[in-house]
Amino acid sequence: MPPGTAGGLSMVPRNPEDMPPQSPFSLMLGIKVESCTPEEAVCSMLITEVMGNRNGVLHGGALMALADAAAGTSAFINSPAEITNTTVEAKTNFIRPVHVGDTITARSVPIHIGQTTAVLQVTLTRGDGKVVGSTSQTHLFMTWKD
């Protein structure tokens, strides 16, 4: 098999300009892709009242959704054009609260890009620059016929 291929698929990262629009779920949450390169994907989200939990701060599921969007963007841009990716494992540490009206930024960097999986680390910060969470994810490169 020639270098840069896996099972006949090109292992050259995609062009960031070829990134498809965000998913309807991400759009509903107001997630924006701020930048995207093979080395780092950055997404942001304004925290609204409907994202709060019963304690009056950001719900952990909303934080995880932002982390997943950033990691998925990073995995996508690093995957061959012929295939896609899906999250197969995610682990999140919640470090400090985020209040309504604040904006969270998620920075995803690839730790490993292999032929079948990607491991990504996401650091989530609030507007004052303090880390609010950290997520580690594994994504599987696949086609939907798998």
C-alpha positions, 0 to 999 in steps of 0.5 A: 500500500502506498504511503499516506493511504489506508485500505485504499483511502487517502490519509491526507487531511481535508481542506478546512474550506470544505467543512460542511455546515454545522449540524442542526443540533449544533446550530440550535445550541448556537455553536460556532466554528471559530477556526479549523485547521488539522492542528486545532479546531476552535468552537464557541457557544454563548450560554443562554437561560435554556442551557442552565441546570437546576443550580442556575449554571450551565448544564453539563450536557450542554458543555459536553455538546460543545466539546463533542462539536469541537472534537468532531470538527477536528476529527472530520478535518483530519479524516480522509475525504471518502469517510466520516467519523463518529464519537465512540468514547468521551470523558469529561472533567467539570472544573468550574461553573459557567453562568448564563450570558458567558461564552465558552470556547472549546479548543480541540487538538488531536493527540493521535490521528491513526488509520481507523481512530483519532484521539482528541483533547478538548479544553473548555474555557469561559470568558475570563479565560479560566478552564471550566472543563476538559474532555478526552474523546476517541473518534472512529473513522468509518463509512455509514455502511459499516 
